[in-house]
């Protein structure tokens, strides 16, 4: 397997859930985080994990630019695995042009928990969501609406509803070439979450997310997982080896 972190950059998110790219001149206060979807390439698929932010450069989606920096054309993506529907994970799915929604990956099958869409649409005062996009998701012909708490997508791709950060947040394992890649999205967004056993009040169910992290940590040690951290500003990919977390470039 090949793993590629599509590093959109490091951002500050303010109280209005607005994301600003951090530069040497940045003085604003807020929560600092990386935004980095991942591509995992197996013999059978080119898999995108979450979409990133929906920025455009001269009419070109930023997620397309990030892919092309790694010599991947958007049309090569075969599957997109969506963890949850907060704007920093879903905005890059597409954009509006003269009132019509344009999907950035019309050739890929996009896997989303249907219950997560329904849950998100109920959060009418939550600034983490872009409701114009949420209203389009069930209309897209290439969206696969998932119904179950756990299962398989292919012989290589496994999922489970972890239900920590949001009510139907899901995580993924990709198993190929005698390797296991784990994507915990916002139930395991940064490497430091391994060492800080904390239940965060900002999560839908912080205690459940914390207990999941403890379980995953033990499994990662036993099975030598490669772990993907969507929001880590320094270490996008890491793995356990001899019970020590080590950086994987």
N, C-alpha and C positions, 0 to 999 in steps of 0.2 A: 504493500500500500504506500501511496504517497500522500502526505498531509501538507496543505498549504494554508497559512494564515493570511487572509485578505485584510491587511492592516489599514483600515480607513483613517486611523489616527487616534490621538488621545484628546478627549473632550471634557468639558465641564458641563454638567447638567444642573440648571438652576431650579428654584422652587416651582417654576412654571413648566418644568420638564422640557425646556428648550436646551438644545445641545450646541455648544460653541467650541470650535477647534482650539486647542491650546497652542499658543505661540509664545515666543519670548516676551511679547508685550502684554500677555494676558494678565489682568489684575482682578477679574471677577471671581467671586467666591461661589463654591458649589461642590458637588460630588464629582471627583475626577475619576475617569475610567477610559479604558480603551474600547473601541468598537471594532471587532474583527470577526466577521463570518469566516467559516472554514470550508475548504474544498478537500474532500477525501476521494482519491482515485483508486479504484480497484480494477481488476481485469474485466469486470462486468458493468461498472457504472462510474460516472463522474458526479459526485454527490456534493451538493451545497448545503451547509448547515446554517440556517437562518439567513436573512437578507441584508442586514445592516440598515443604515439610515438611507433616506430617499433623496439625497442631494443629487443635483444635476450639474454638469459642466458643459456649457455650450450645447445644451440639448441632449447630452449623452449621460445616461444613468451612471452614477459614481461606481456602483457595483460592477458595471460592465468594464469601466476603466481598470478597476482592481484586478479583474480576471485577465484582461489583456496584458497587464504588466507581467503576468505569469504564463503568457502564451496560451491562454484558454479563451476560446470564443464562447459567448453566452449560449450559443446553440449546442455546444458540447455538453452542457449540464443535462443530465438525464433525470435526476431526482433532487428535490429540495425537501429537507426535513425541517419542519418549523416547530420550535420548542413552545413558544407562546406568542402573544400578539401585541406586546408593548411596542411602541413606535420604533425604538432602536433595534428591534429584531425583525420587523415586518415592513417598514416603509419602502425598502428597496425592492419590493415585489412588483411595483409598477407606478404609473403616474397618470394624471388626467391630461387629455389633449382635446380642447374644444368640447368638453363635457363627456368625452368617452374615456373609459379606463383602459390603459395600455399595459398589458402584463410584460414585465421584463424578461420572462422565461416561458414563453408560450409552448415550447417544445418539451419542457420538463414536466414530470408529474410532481405536484406539490402536495405534501402530506401534512394535514392540519387536523387537530382534534376538533370535531364539530361542536362538542360541548364547550370548548374553549372559545369558539366564536360566539356562541350564545351567552356565555358568561361575560365576555368582553363587552358585548352590546348592551348589557345591563349597567355597566359602569359609567353612567352618563356624566358624572361630574369628575371623572378621573382623567387628568391631563396626560396620562401615559399612553392614551389610545388616540388613534386617528380614525374617527368613525366613518369618514368618507371611504376609507380603504376597507374597513371592516364590512361595510355594507356590500362591497363588491365580491367578497371572497367566495361565497356560495354560488355566485353566478359564473365563476370561471370554469370553463370546461375541463381544464387540466388539474383542478384541485381534487384530491382524494380525501373525502371527509371520513375521518377515523372515529370509530365508535367504542372501542374497547380500551380497557385499562392497561393491557400489555399484549404483546404479540410480535409477530414477525412481518416484515415488509418483503424481504427476500431471504434467501438462505444466508445472506451476509449481514442483514440489517435488522436490528431488534429495537423495540421501543417499550417504554413503560411510563404511565402517568405518575409523576412524582408528587404533584399537587402541593408544592411548597410555596414557590414564589407567586403563582396564580393558582386558581382552583383546579385547572386541568393542564397545568404545565407538564410537558413530557421531556424525557431524556432518551438518549439513543446510544446503542453500541453498534459498532461496525467490526465484524470479525472476518479477517481474510489473511492469507499468507502467514498463518500461525501468529497473528497479532490481534490484539483487541484495542480498539480506539473507543474511548468513552467521552460523550459530550453531555455535560450536566447543565449547560446554559446558565440560567440565573439561579438555579439551586446550587450551583458550584461555579460562580463566575470568576473567581480569582484563586490563585494558589494559596493565599494566606488563609482561606476558608478551611483548609485541611487542619490547620493548627489552632484555629479559634472556634471552639465548639460553642457557638452563640446562636440563640433563636432571635432572628431579627424581626422587629415589630413592623417593618415595611413589607414583609412577606404576607401572603394570604394565610399561611400556616407555618410560622417560623419554627415551631417546635418540630413539625414533621420534616421540614427541610434540614434542620440540624441533625435529626436522627438518621435521615437518609445519607448525609455526608459521612457520618460515622461508619455506616454500613459499607458505603462505597470505598472508603479509605482502606478498610480491611480487605475487601475484595481486590482492590487495586494492588495491594501488597502481595496477595496470594497469587494473582494471575498476571502481574506485571503489565497493567494497563498503560497505554498512552492516554493522557487526559488533556482535553482541550479547554482552555479558559478564555471565554469570549471577552471578558472585561479586564483581563490582566495587562497592565501597561508594560511589564517587563518579560513575562514568561507566558507566551501563548500556548506552548505545548510542554508537558512534563510527564515523567513516568516514575513509578516506584521500581527501585532495583536494590535488593538487599536491604529493604525496609528504609531506604532513604530516597527522598524526592530528588531527582536529578533533572537538569535541563536537557531538553532535546531540541536541537536546532531544526 
